[in-house]
Amino acid sequence: MRYVAAYLLAVLGGKESPAAGDIEKILSSVGIEADQASLAKVIEQLKGKKIPDLIKEEEKKEAKKEESEEEDDDMGFGLFD
C-alpha cells in the first residue's frame, strides 16, 4: 500500500508516469526503504493508466459492495415475520 500511496503522491506532484527513483525518494523522505520487487510490480501495474479512472472504478466496486451487504443484513426475513 505504501508504494501505491507514494506513486499517487508523485502523480499529484506533477509526474505523469513516476519512475522507481521518484517513488524511492518519497518513501525515503519518511524513513521507508523500498523493496525493489514490490516497487517494480506497482509501477508495472499502474503504467499507462489514468489515476482518476482507477479511482472511479474503485468507487463503483465500493457502491456495489455496500448494496450487497445491506441485502444480507436481514437474512431474508424480518424481525416480526
PDB file of N, CA, C and O in Angstrom, chain B, residues numbered from 101:
ATOM      1  N   MET B 101       0.829  -1.188   0.000  1.00  0.00           N
ATOM      2  CA  MET B 101       0.000   0.000   0.000  1.00  0.00           C
ATOM      3  C   MET B 101       0.875   1.254   0.000  1.00  0.00           C
ATOM      4  O   MET B 101       0.525   2.264  -0.610  1.00  0.00           O
ATOM      5  N   ARG B 102       2.001   1.180   0.680  1.00  0.00           N
ATOM      6  CA  ARG B 102       2.862   2.358   0.744  1.00  0.00           C
ATOM      7  C   ARG B 102       3.411   2.734  -0.620  1.00  0.00           C
ATOM      8  O   ARG B 102       3.647   3.911  -0.896  1.00  0.00           O
ATOM      9  N   TYR B 103       3.618   1.733  -1.481  1.00  0.00           N
ATOM     10  CA  TYR B 103       4.140   2.023  -2.814  1.00  0.00           C
ATOM     11  C   TYR B 103       3.076   2.707  -3.672  1.00  0.00           C
ATOM     12  O   TYR B 103       3.378   3.622  -4.438  1.00  0.00           O
ATOM     13  N   VAL B 104       1.847   2.258  -3.536  1.00  0.00           N
ATOM     14  CA  VAL B 104       0.748   2.887  -4.268  1.00  0.00           C
ATOM     15  C   VAL B 104       0.557   4.323  -3.788  1.00  0.00           C
ATOM     16  O   VAL B 104       0.361   5.234  -4.592  1.00  0.00           O
ATOM     17  N   ALA B 105       0.617   4.517  -2.469  1.00  0.00           N
ATOM     18  CA  ALA B 105       0.466   5.866  -1.919  1.00  0.00           C
ATOM     19  C   ALA B 105       1.576   6.784  -2.417  1.00  0.00           C
ATOM     20  O   ALA B 105       1.319   7.932  -2.780  1.00  0.00           O
ATOM     21  N   ALA B 106       2.789   6.291  -2.435  1.00  0.00           N
ATOM     22  CA  ALA B 106       3.911   7.102  -2.926  1.00  0.00           C
ATOM     23  C   ALA B 106       3.757   7.389  -4.418  1.00  0.00           C
ATOM     24  O   ALA B 106       4.083   8.483  -4.879  1.00  0.00           O
ATOM     25  N   TYR B 107       3.264   6.412  -5.167  1.00  0.00           N
ATOM     26  CA  TYR B 107       3.014   6.610  -6.598  1.00  0.00           C
ATOM     27  C   TYR B 107       1.989   7.719  -6.803  1.00  0.00           C
ATOM     28  O   TYR B 107       2.167   8.599  -7.645  1.00  0.00           O
ATOM     29  N   LEU B 108       0.908   7.664  -6.017  1.00  0.00           N
ATOM     30  CA  LEU B 108      -0.133   8.685  -6.125  1.00  0.00           C
ATOM     31  C   LEU B 108       0.390  10.062  -5.745  1.00  0.00           C
ATOM     32  O   LEU B 108       0.033  11.059  -6.372  1.00  0.00           O
ATOM     33  N   LEU B 109       1.234  10.120  -4.720  1.00  0.00           N
ATOM     34  CA  LEU B 109       1.830  11.400  -4.340  1.00  0.00           C
ATOM     35  C   LEU B 109       2.700  11.962  -5.461  1.00  0.00           C
ATOM     36  O   LEU B 109       2.696  13.166  -5.715  1.00  0.00           O
ATOM     37  N   ALA B 110       3.437  11.089  -6.123  1.00  0.00           N
ATOM     38  CA  ALA B 110       4.269  11.533  -7.242  1.00  0.00           C
ATOM     39  C   ALA B 110       3.401  12.071  -8.381  1.00  0.00           C
ATOM     40  O   ALA B 110       3.742  13.077  -9.005  1.00  0.00           O
ATOM     41  N   VAL B 111       2.288  11.405  -8.648  1.00  0.00           N
ATOM     42  CA  VAL B 111       1.365  11.873  -9.692  1.00  0.00           C
ATOM     43  C   VAL B 111       0.792  13.230  -9.299  1.00  0.00           C
ATOM     44  O   VAL B 111       0.719  14.142 -10.123  1.00  0.00           O
ATOM     45  N   LEU B 112       0.389  13.361  -8.044  1.00  0.00           N
ATOM     46  CA  LEU B 112      -0.125  14.653  -7.580  1.00  0.00           C
ATOM     47  C   LEU B 112       0.934  15.743  -7.654  1.00  0.00           C
ATOM     48  O   LEU B 112       0.616  16.921  -7.819  1.00  0.00           O
ATOM     49  N   GLY B 113       2.182  15.346  -7.531  1.00  0.00           N
ATOM     50  CA  GLY B 113       3.292  16.287  -7.611  1.00  0.00           C
ATOM     51  C   GLY B 113       3.649  16.680  -9.034  1.00  0.00           C
ATOM     52  O   GLY B 113       4.528  17.517  -9.240  1.00  0.00           O
ATOM     53  N   GLY B 114       2.983  16.092 -10.017  1.00  0.00           N
ATOM     54  CA  GLY B 114       3.213  16.505 -11.396  1.00  0.00           C
ATOM     55  C   GLY B 114       3.868  15.468 -12.286  1.00  0.00           C
ATOM     56  O   GLY B 114       4.032  15.707 -13.483  1.00  0.00           O
ATOM     57  N   LYS B 115       4.247  14.326 -11.738  1.00  0.00           N
ATOM     58  CA  LYS B 115       4.848  13.276 -12.561  1.00  0.00           C
ATOM     59  C   LYS B 115       3.729  12.452 -13.186  1.00  0.00           C
ATOM     60  O   LYS B 115       2.975  11.790 -12.473  1.00  0.00           O
ATOM     61  N   GLU B 116       3.617  12.487 -14.491  1.00  0.00           N
ATOM     62  CA  GLU B 116       2.545  11.750 -15.145  1.00  0.00           C
ATOM     63  C   GLU B 116       2.757  10.245 -15.039  1.00  0.00           C
ATOM     64  O   GLU B 116       1.803   9.488 -14.860  1.00  0.00           O
ATOM     65  N   SER B 117       3.998   9.818 -15.148  1.00  0.00           N
ATOM     66  CA  SER B 117       4.338   8.402 -15.042  1.00  0.00           C
ATOM     67  C   SER B 117       5.595   8.286 -14.171  1.00  0.00           C
ATOM     68  O   SER B 117       6.708   8.255 -14.696  1.00  0.00           O
ATOM     69  N   PRO B 118       5.425   8.222 -12.849  1.00  0.00           N
ATOM     70  CA  PRO B 118       6.577   8.207 -11.939  1.00  0.00           C
ATOM     71  C   PRO B 118       7.491   6.998 -12.154  1.00  0.00           C
ATOM     72  O   PRO B 118       7.033   5.887 -12.423  1.00  0.00           O
ATOM     73  N   ALA B 119       8.774   7.245 -12.027  1.00  0.00           N
ATOM     74  CA  ALA B 119       9.776   6.185 -12.126  1.00  0.00           C
ATOM     75  C   ALA B 119      10.089   5.668 -10.723  1.00  0.00           C
ATOM     76  O   ALA B 119       9.659   6.245  -9.725  1.00  0.00           O
ATOM     77  N   ALA B 120      10.836   4.586 -10.667  1.00  0.00           N
ATOM     78  CA  ALA B 120      11.199   3.982  -9.382  1.00  0.00           C
ATOM     79  C   ALA B 120      11.929   4.989  -8.497  1.00  0.00           C
ATOM     80  O   ALA B 120      11.696   5.033  -7.289  1.00  0.00           O
ATOM     81  N   GLY B 121      12.795   5.784  -9.077  1.00  0.00           N
ATOM     82  CA  GLY B 121      13.538   6.782  -8.316  1.00  0.00           C
ATOM     83  C   GLY B 121      12.644   7.818  -7.659  1.00  0.00           C
ATOM     84  O   GLY B 121      12.911   8.263  -6.543  1.00  0.00           O
ATOM     85  N   ASP B 122      11.586   8.199  -8.352  1.00  0.00           N
ATOM     86  CA  ASP B 122      10.635   9.169  -7.794  1.00  0.00           C
ATOM     87  C   ASP B 122       9.950   8.599  -6.554  1.00  0.00           C
ATOM     88  O   ASP B 122       9.802   9.279  -5.539  1.00  0.00           O
ATOM     89  N   ILE B 123       9.543   7.355  -6.656  1.00  0.00           N
ATOM     90  CA  ILE B 123       8.842   6.716  -5.540  1.00  0.00           C
ATOM     91  C   ILE B 123       9.806   6.458  -4.388  1.00  0.00           C
ATOM     92  O   ILE B 123       9.450   6.660  -3.227  1.00  0.00           O
ATOM     93  N   GLU B 124      11.018   6.016  -4.696  1.00  0.00           N
ATOM     94  CA  GLU B 124      12.025   5.790  -3.657  1.00  0.00           C
ATOM     95  C   GLU B 124      12.324   7.076  -2.897  1.00  0.00           C
ATOM     96  O   GLU B 124      12.494   7.057  -1.678  1.00  0.00           O
ATOM     97  N   LYS B 125      12.387   8.185  -3.615  1.00  0.00           N
ATOM     98  CA  LYS B 125      12.658   9.475  -2.981  1.00  0.00           C
ATOM     99  C   LYS B 125      11.556   9.834  -1.986  1.00  0.00           C
ATOM    100  O   LYS B 125      11.842  10.309  -0.886  1.00  0.00           O
ATOM    101  N   ILE B 126      10.312   9.612  -2.363  1.00  0.00           N
ATOM    102  CA  ILE B 126       9.188   9.897  -1.472  1.00  0.00           C
ATOM    103  C   ILE B 126       9.234   8.991  -0.247  1.00  0.00           C
ATOM    104  O   ILE B 126       9.076   9.455   0.882  1.00  0.00           O
ATOM    105  N   LEU B 127       9.449   7.704  -0.474  1.00  0.00           N
ATOM    106  CA  LEU B 127       9.481   6.759   0.646  1.00  0.00           C
ATOM    107  C   LEU B 127      10.652   7.025   1.589  1.00  0.00           C
ATOM    108  O   LEU B 127      10.500   6.949   2.808  1.00  0.00           O
ATOM    109  N   SER B 128      11.805   7.334   1.033  1.00  0.00           N
ATOM    110  CA  SER B 128      12.976   7.578   1.887  1.00  0.00           C
ATOM    111  C   SER B 128      12.812   8.854   2.715  1.00  0.00           C
ATOM    112  O   SER B 128      13.431   8.991   3.771  1.00  0.00           O
ATOM    113  N   SER B 129      11.988   9.781   2.244  1.00  0.00           N
ATOM    114  CA  SER B 129      11.775  11.016   2.999  1.00  0.00           C
ATOM    115  C   SER B 129      11.050  10.773   4.317  1.00  0.00           C
ATOM    116  O   SER B 129      11.101  11.603   5.224  1.00  0.00           O
ATOM    117  N   VAL B 130      10.370   9.620   4.417  1.00  0.00           N
ATOM    118  CA  VAL B 130       9.692   9.274   5.667  1.00  0.00           C
ATOM    119  C   VAL B 130      10.323   8.043   6.325  1.00  0.00           C
ATOM    120  O   VAL B 130       9.725   7.420   7.202  1.00  0.00           O
ATOM    121  N   GLY B 131      11.532   7.706   5.891  1.00  0.00           N
ATOM    122  CA  GLY B 131      12.295   6.638   6.529  1.00  0.00           C
ATOM    123  C   GLY B 131      11.927   5.228   6.113  1.00  0.00           C
ATOM    124  O   GLY B 131      12.159   4.281   6.865  1.00  0.00           O
ATOM    125  N   ILE B 132      11.358   5.071   4.927  1.00  0.00           N
ATOM    126  CA  ILE B 132      10.991   3.738   4.449  1.00  0.00           C
ATOM    127  C   ILE B 132      11.946   3.335   3.328  1.00  0.00           C
ATOM    128  O   ILE B 132      12.155   4.070   2.363  1.00  0.00           O
ATOM    129  N   GLU B 133      12.520   2.139   3.490  1.00  0.00           N
ATOM    130  CA  GLU B 133      13.395   1.609   2.457  1.00  0.00           C
ATOM    131  C   GLU B 133      12.547   0.811   1.465  1.00  0.00           C
ATOM    132  O   GLU B 133      11.784  -0.065   1.871  1.00  0.00           O
ATOM    133  N   ALA B 134      12.673   1.100   0.196  1.00  0.00           N
ATOM    134  CA  ALA B 134      11.836   0.475  -0.833  1.00  0.00           C
ATOM    135  C   ALA B 134      12.335  -0.919  -1.185  1.00  0.00           C
ATOM    136  O   ALA B 134      13.535  -1.142  -1.348  1.00  0.00           O
ATOM    137  N   ASP B 135      11.393  -1.852  -1.300  1.00  0.00           N
ATOM    138  CA  ASP B 135      11.661  -3.192  -1.801  1.00  0.00           C
ATOM    139  C   ASP B 135      11.549  -3.122  -3.322  1.00  0.00           C
ATOM    140  O   ASP B 135      10.487  -2.790  -3.849  1.00  0.00           O
ATOM    141  N   GLN B 136      12.614  -3.425  -4.017  1.00  0.00           N
ATOM    142  CA  GLN B 136      12.653  -3.247  -5.471  1.00  0.00           C
ATOM    143  C   GLN B 136      11.627  -4.102  -6.204  1.00  0.00           C
ATOM    144  O   GLN B 136      11.053  -3.659  -7.198  1.00  0.00           O
ATOM    145  N   ALA B 137      11.389  -5.311  -5.731  1.00  0.00           N
ATOM    146  CA  ALA B 137      10.420  -6.185  -6.402  1.00  0.00           C
ATOM    147  C   ALA B 137       9.000  -5.616  -6.280  1.00  0.00           C
ATOM    148  O   ALA B 137       8.254  -5.580  -7.259  1.00  0.00           O
ATOM    149  N   SER B 138       8.640  -5.179  -5.090  1.00  0.00           N
ATOM    150  CA  SER B 138       7.303  -4.608  -4.881  1.00  0.00           C
ATOM    151  C   SER B 138       7.143  -3.310  -5.654  1.00  0.00           C
ATOM    152  O   SER B 138       6.095  -3.045  -6.242  1.00  0.00           O
ATOM    153  N   LEU B 139       8.171  -2.524  -5.644  1.00  0.00           N
ATOM    154  CA  LEU B 139       8.153  -1.246  -6.352  1.00  0.00           C
ATOM    155  C   LEU B 139       7.981  -1.462  -7.857  1.00  0.00           C
ATOM    156  O   LEU B 139       7.192  -0.771  -8.502  1.00  0.00           O
ATOM    157  N   ALA B 140       8.715  -2.413  -8.404  1.00  0.00           N
ATOM    158  CA  ALA B 140       8.614  -2.714  -9.833  1.00  0.00           C
ATOM    159  C   ALA B 140       7.215  -3.222 -10.188  1.00  0.00           C
ATOM    160  O   ALA B 140       6.682  -2.891 -11.247  1.00  0.00           O
ATOM    161  N   LYS B 141       6.630  -4.015  -9.311  1.00  0.00           N
ATOM    162  CA  LYS B 141       5.288  -4.556  -9.564  1.00  0.00           C
ATOM    163  C   LYS B 141       4.249  -3.445  -9.596  1.00  0.00           C
ATOM    164  O   LYS B 141       3.381  -3.433 -10.469  1.00  0.00           O
ATOM    165  N   VAL B 142       4.327  -2.511  -8.652  1.00  0.00           N
ATOM    166  CA  VAL B 142       3.377  -1.393  -8.612  1.00  0.00           C
ATOM    167  C   VAL B 142       3.518  -0.535  -9.863  1.00  0.00           C
ATOM    168  O   VAL B 142       2.519  -0.163 -10.477  1.00  0.00           O
ATOM    169  N   ILE B 143       4.734  -0.225 -10.236  1.00  0.00           N
ATOM    170  CA  ILE B 143       4.963   0.603 -11.422  1.00  0.00           C
ATOM    171  C   ILE B 143       4.440  -0.102 -12.664  1.00  0.00           C
ATOM    172  O   ILE B 143       3.823   0.531 -13.520  1.00  0.00           O
ATOM    173  N   GLU B 144       4.677  -1.394 -12.771  1.00  0.00           N
ATOM    174  CA  GLU B 144       4.208  -2.166 -13.925  1.00  0.00           C
ATOM    175  C   GLU B 144       2.684  -2.175 -14.001  1.00  0.00           C
ATOM    176  O   GLU B 144       2.117  -2.016 -15.082  1.00  0.00           O
ATOM    177  N   GLN B 145       2.020  -2.360 -12.866  1.00  0.00           N
ATOM    178  CA  GLN B 145       0.560  -2.435 -12.843  1.00  0.00           C
ATOM    179  C   GLN B 145      -0.104  -1.090 -13.149  1.00  0.00           C
ATOM    180  O   GLN B 145      -1.184  -1.053 -13.737  1.00  0.00           O
ATOM    181  N   LEU B 146       0.535   0.009 -12.754  1.00  0.00           N
ATOM    182  CA  LEU B 146      -0.066   1.333 -12.937  1.00  0.00           C
ATOM    183  C   LEU B 146       0.404   2.053 -14.192  1.00  0.00           C
ATOM    184  O   LEU B 146      -0.131   3.103 -14.546  1.00  0.00           O
ATOM    185  N   LYS B 147       1.391   1.497 -14.857  1.00  0.00           N
ATOM    186  CA  LYS B 147       1.968   2.129 -16.041  1.00  0.00           C
ATOM    187  C   LYS B 147       0.905   2.328 -17.129  1.00  0.00           C
ATOM    188  O   LYS B 147       0.222   1.389 -17.538  1.00  0.00           O
ATOM    189  N   GLY B 148       0.791   3.571 -17.577  1.00  0.00           N
ATOM    190  CA  GLY B 148      -0.127   3.902 -18.663  1.00  0.00           C
ATOM    191  C   GLY B 148      -1.581   4.072 -18.259  1.00  0.00           C
ATOM    192  O   GLY B 148      -2.430   4.338 -19.109  1.00  0.00           O
ATOM    193  N   LYS B 149      -1.878   3.924 -16.987  1.00  0.00           N
ATOM    194  CA  LYS B 149      -3.263   4.058 -16.529  1.00  0.00           C
ATOM    195  C   LYS B 149      -3.470   5.432 -15.918  1.00  0.00           C
ATOM    196  O   LYS B 149      -2.573   5.988 -15.285  1.00  0.00           O
ATOM    197  N   LYS B 150      -4.650   5.964 -16.114  1.00  0.00           N
ATOM    198  CA  LYS B 150      -5.010   7.268 -15.562  1.00  0.00           C
ATOM    199  C   LYS B 150      -5.535   7.072 -14.145  1.00  0.00           C
ATOM    200  O   LYS B 150      -6.461   6.291 -13.927  1.00  0.00           O
ATOM    201  N   ILE B 151      -4.953   7.771 -13.191  1.00  0.00           N
ATOM    202  CA  ILE B 151      -5.320   7.629 -11.787  1.00  0.00           C
ATOM    203  C   ILE B 151      -6.793   7.964 -11.538  1.00  0.00           C
ATOM    204  O   ILE B 151      -7.453   7.223 -10.809  1.00  0.00           O
ATOM    205  N   PRO B 152      -7.339   9.042 -12.106  1.00  0.00           N
ATOM    206  CA  PRO B 152      -8.765   9.316 -11.871  1.00  0.00           C
ATOM    207  C   PRO B 152      -9.678   8.181 -12.333  1.00  0.00           C
ATOM    208  O   PRO B 152     -10.706   7.916 -11.711  1.00  0.00           O
ATOM    209  N   ASP B 153      -9.300   7.512 -13.426  1.00  0.00           N
ATOM    210  CA  ASP B 153     -10.098   6.382 -13.908  1.00  0.00           C
ATOM    211  C   ASP B 153     -10.038   5.218 -12.928  1.00  0.00           C
ATOM    212  O   ASP B 153     -11.045   4.544 -12.704  1.00  0.00           O
ATOM    213  N   LEU B 154      -8.882   4.978 -12.349  1.00  0.00           N
ATOM    214  CA  LEU B 154      -8.738   3.900 -11.369  1.00  0.00           C
ATOM    215  C   LEU B 154      -9.555   4.184 -10.112  1.00  0.00           C
ATOM    216  O   LEU B 154     -10.148   3.275  -9.532  1.00  0.00           O
ATOM    217  N   ILE B 155      -9.581   5.422  -9.705  1.00  0.00           N
ATOM    218  CA  ILE B 155     -10.338   5.794  -8.508  1.00  0.00           C
ATOM    219  C   ILE B 155     -11.830   5.650  -8.762  1.00  0.00           C
ATOM    220  O   ILE B 155     -12.551   5.156  -7.895  1.00  0.00           O
ATOM    221  N   LYS B 156     -12.316   6.068  -9.929  1.00  0.00           N
ATOM    222  CA  LYS B 156     -13.729   5.922 -10.272  1.00  0.00           C
ATOM    223  C   LYS B 156     -14.128   4.452 -10.280  1.00  0.00           C
ATOM    224  O   LYS B 156     -15.200   4.087  -9.797  1.00  0.00           O
ATOM    225  N   GLU B 157     -13.244   3.602 -10.841  1.00  0.00           N
ATOM    226  CA  GLU B 157     -13.515   2.162 -10.875  1.00  0.00           C
ATOM    227  C   GLU B 157     -13.670   1.610  -9.463  1.00  0.00           C
ATOM    228  O   GLU B 157     -14.553   0.791  -9.211  1.00  0.00           O
ATOM    229  N   GLU B 158     -12.836   2.043  -8.560  1.00  0.00           N
ATOM    230  CA  GLU B 158     -12.898   1.578  -7.178  1.00  0.00           C
ATOM    231  C   GLU B 158     -14.178   2.059  -6.502  1.00  0.00           C
ATOM    232  O   GLU B 158     -14.778   1.317  -5.723  1.00  0.00           O
ATOM    233  N   GLU B 159     -14.602   3.277  -6.783  1.00  0.00           N
ATOM    234  CA  GLU B 159     -15.841   3.799  -6.203  1.00  0.00           C
ATOM    235  C   GLU B 159     -17.027   2.956  -6.631  1.00  0.00           C
ATOM    236  O   GLU B 159     -17.930   2.714  -5.830  1.00  0.00           O
ATOM    237  N   LYS B 160     -17.043   2.505  -7.878  1.00  0.00           N
ATOM    238  CA  LYS B 160     -18.136   1.672  -8.365  1.00  0.00           C
ATOM    239  C   LYS B 160     -18.160   0.344  -7.623  1.00  0.00           C
ATOM    240  O   LYS B 160     -19.229  -0.143  -7.255  1.00  0.00           O
ATOM    241  N   LYS B 161     -17.005  -0.238  -7.403  1.00  0.00           N
ATOM    242  CA  LYS B 161     -16.915  -1.505  -6.683  1.00  0.00           C
ATOM    243  C   LYS B 161     -17.404  -1.338  -5.253  1.00  0.00           C
ATOM    244  O   LYS B 161     -18.117  -2.197  -4.735  1.00  0.00           O
ATOM    245  N   GLU B 162     -17.025  -0.241  -4.614  1.00  0.00           N
ATOM    246  CA  GLU B 162     -17.442   0.023  -3.234  1.00  0.00           C
ATOM    247  C   GLU B 162     -18.958   0.168  -3.151  1.00  0.00           C
ATOM    248  O   GLU B 162     -19.579  -0.378  -2.238  1.00  0.00           O
ATOM    249  N   ALA B 163     -19.561   0.893  -4.086  1.00  0.00           N
ATOM    250  CA  ALA B 163     -21.008   1.094  -4.066  1.00  0.00           C
ATOM    251  C   ALA B 163     -21.731  -0.228  -4.251  1.00  0.00           C
ATOM    252  O   ALA B 163     -22.739  -0.484  -3.593  1.00  0.00           O
ATOM    253  N   LYS B 164     -21.228  -1.062  -5.134  1.00  0.00           N
ATOM    254  CA  LYS B 164     -21.836  -2.360  -5.383  1.00  0.00           C
ATOM    255  C   LYS B 164     -21.714  -3.242  -4.139  1.00  0.00           C
ATOM    256  O   LYS B 164     -22.653  -3.964  -3.804  1.00  0.00           O
ATOM    257  N   LYS B 165     -20.588  -3.194  -3.463  1.00  0.00           N
ATOM    258  CA  LYS B 165     -20.362  -3.991  -2.271  1.00  0.00           C
ATOM    259  C   LYS B 165     -21.314  -3.566  -1.147  1.00  0.00           C
ATOM    260  O   LYS B 165     -21.859  -4.419  -0.447  1.00  0.00           O
ATOM    261  N   GLU B 166     -21.515  -2.266  -0.972  1.00  0.00           N
ATOM    262  CA  GLU B 166     -22.404  -1.767   0.073  1.00  0.00           C
ATOM    263  C   GLU B 166     -23.839  -2.237  -0.162  1.00  0.00           C
ATOM    264  O   GLU B 166     -24.536  -2.582   0.792  1.00  0.00           O
ATOM    265  N   GLU B 167     -24.281  -2.255  -1.400  1.00  0.00           N
ATOM    266  CA  GLU B 167     -25.631  -2.710  -1.715  1.00  0.00           C
ATOM    267  C   GLU B 167     -25.810  -4.172  -1.339  1.00  0.00           C
ATOM    268  O   GLU B 167     -26.835  -4.541  -0.766  1.00  0.00           O
ATOM    269  N   SER B 168     -24.836  -5.002  -1.650  1.00  0.00           N
ATOM    270  CA  SER B 168     -24.963  -6.426  -1.359  1.00  0.00           C
ATOM    271  C   SER B 168     -24.917  -6.686   0.142  1.00  0.00           C
ATOM    272  O   SER B 168     -25.575  -7.610   0.620  1.00  0.00           O
ATOM    273  N   GLU B 169     -24.164  -5.903   0.889  1.00  0.00           N
ATOM    274  CA  GLU B 169     -24.109  -6.065   2.339  1.00  0.00           C
ATOM    275  C   GLU B 169     -25.446  -5.705   2.975  1.00  0.00           C
ATOM    276  O   GLU B 169     -25.871  -6.357   3.929  1.00  0.00           O
ATOM    277  N   GLU B 170     -26.109  -4.682   2.462  1.00  0.00           N
ATOM    278  CA  GLU B 170     -27.403  -4.275   3.007  1.00  0.00           C
ATOM    279  C   GLU B 170     -28.447  -5.360   2.799  1.00  0.00           C
ATOM    280  O   GLU B 170     -29.299  -5.575   3.660  1.00  0.00           O
ATOM    281  N   GLU B 171     -28.388  -6.036   1.677  1.00  0.00           N
ATOM    282  CA  GLU B 171     -29.345  -7.098   1.401  1.00  0.00           C
ATOM    283  C   GLU B 171     -29.156  -8.278   2.346  1.00  0.00           C
ATOM    284  O   GLU B 171     -30.127  -8.950   2.694  1.00  0.00           O
ATOM    285  N   ASP B 172     -27.936  -8.535   2.762  1.00  0.00           N
ATOM    286  CA  ASP B 172     -27.640  -9.658   3.641  1.00  0.00           C
ATOM    287  C   ASP B 172     -27.995  -9.374   5.088  1.00  0.00           C
ATOM    288  O   ASP B 172     -28.110 -10.309   5.881  1.00  0.00           O
ATOM    289  N   ASP B 173     -28.172  -8.127   5.454  1.00  0.00           N
ATOM    290  CA  ASP B 173     -28.416  -7.773   6.848  1.00  0.00           C
ATOM    291  C   ASP B 173     -29.667  -8.414   7.408  1.00  0.00           C
ATOM    292  O   ASP B 173     -29.661  -8.851   8.559  1.00  0.00           O
ATOM    293  N   ASP B 174     -30.751  -8.488   6.627  1.00  0.00           N
ATOM    294  CA  ASP B 174     -31.978  -9.040   7.162  1.00  0.00           C
ATOM    295  C   ASP B 174     -32.060 -10.555   6.995  1.00  0.00           C
ATOM    296  O   ASP B 174     -33.007 -11.170   7.486  1.00  0.00           O
ATOM    297  N   MET B 175     -31.116 -11.159   6.333  1.00  0.00           N
ATOM    298  CA  MET B 175     -31.004 -12.600   6.126  1.00  0.00           C
ATOM    299  C   MET B 175     -32.286 -13.215   5.548  1.00  0.00           C
ATOM    300  O   MET B 175     -32.562 -14.394   5.769  1.00  0.00           O
ATOM    301  N   GLY B 176     -33.055 -12.429   4.820  1.00  0.00           N
ATOM    302  CA  GLY B 176     -34.212 -12.948   4.126  1.00  0.00           C
ATOM    303  C   GLY B 176     -35.498 -12.956   4.906  1.00  0.00           C
ATOM    304  O   GLY B 176     -36.526 -13.384   4.380  1.00  0.00           O
ATOM    305  N   PHE B 177     -35.484 -12.504   6.133  1.00  0.00           N
ATOM    306  CA  PHE B 177     -36.719 -12.445   6.906  1.00  0.00           C
ATOM    307  C   PHE B 177     -36.685 -11.231   7.825  1.00  0.00           C
ATOM    308  O   PHE B 177     -35.616 -10.741   8.188  1.00  0.00           O
ATOM    309  N   GLY B 178     -37.859 -10.757   8.194  1.00  0.00           N
ATOM    310  CA  GLY B 178     -37.961  -9.603   9.062  1.00  0.00           C
ATOM    311  C   GLY B 178     -38.031 -10.027  10.517  1.00  0.00           C
ATOM    312  O   GLY B 178     -38.181 -11.212  10.816  1.00  0.00           O
ATOM    313  N   LEU B 179     -37.925  -9.093  11.398  1.00  0.00           N
ATOM    314  CA  LEU B 179     -37.956  -9.346  12.832  1.00  0.00           C
ATOM    315  C   LEU B 179     -39.291  -9.901  13.283  1.00  0.00           C
ATOM    316  O   LEU B 179     -39.344 -10.749  14.173  1.00  0.00           O
ATOM    317  N   PHE B 180     -40.377  -9.427  12.674  1.00  0.00           N
ATOM    318  CA  PHE B 180     -41.708  -9.828  13.134  1.00  0.00           C
ATOM    319  C   PHE B 180     -42.428 -10.749  12.144  1.00  0.00           C
ATOM    320  O   PHE B 180     -43.656 -10.835  12.185  1.00  0.00           O
ATOM    321  N   ASP B 181     -41.717 -11.427  11.273  1.00  0.00           N
ATOM    322  CA  ASP B 181     -42.341 -12.357  10.290  1.00  0.00           C
ATOM    323  C   ASP B 181     -42.702 -13.672  10.933  1.00  0.00           C
ATOM    324  O   ASP B 181     -43.229 -14.562  10.265  1.00  0.00           O
TER     325      ASP B 181
END
